[in-house]
Amino acid sequence: MGFRYKVILSYDGTNYVGFQVQENGNSIQAELNKALRKMTKGLYIPVCGSGRTDSGVHANGQVIHFDYPTKIEEENLQRALNSLLPDDISAKQVMAVSDEFHARYSVTGKRYIYRVNIQKFVNPFSRLYTLHHPYRVNVDNMNEALQAVIGEHDFTSFCSTKTDKESKVRIVTKAEVVEKDGELVFTFEGNGFLYNMIRILVGTSLQIGDGLRPVSDMRDILVAMDRQKAGPTAPPQGLYLDEVFYEEKE
């Protein structure tokens, strides 16, 4: 069984096919497995994440857990992981937890942010971490529209048709956007999010901000329960899994 550890990770998703191990390229999970195999001299230790992030998506606060074969000081485990992981993945915090803690099933909510560069020209230093959208946008209209998605709703219209989730009902507790230093920063919090949900909400919001859609469209799209009614899926590089929430007891 071993000793269970919770790890908060940050990573730059640019060079990965996503969090989950896949056959078509390198993943965050594969790098974690590789590091743990070196630390245990060849043992395979399953790593469970709070959820998947797609190719090119980043994380400030992804959470994983694994069962390590021996008891090890948290700081030493953190140091060992960071010495073996690539520079674009970092273990920010390591905590010994009870066997009842589960990185995925103990989740009570998540926060995502999405960054949009609205300056005239592409910033070469943020191009892999923001969507470039060099247009004047009406932030008030976007915030007014986003009020429609707060609460418990069926988010079929804002979900990729490739999803494997049967229920599209989710509770969103926060949906807002602020403009600061030439960037729009969207923040979404809720009990869970569907495949591409944040990116479709952002793509639709930007159309409203550009004046291509009326504010009322957000509510109408939600009610329609039809992906074709919503806006485009914003690209992955602006999206960050910012924080995963759990009950106090771990």
Helices and strands as residue ranges (DSSP letters): E 3-11, G 13-15, H 28-39, E 48-49, E 58-68, H 74-84, E 89-96, E 107-117, E 131-132, H 139-146, G 147-149, E 151-154, G 156-158, E 169-180, E 183-190, H 197-209, H 217-224, G 227-229, G 236-238, E 239-246
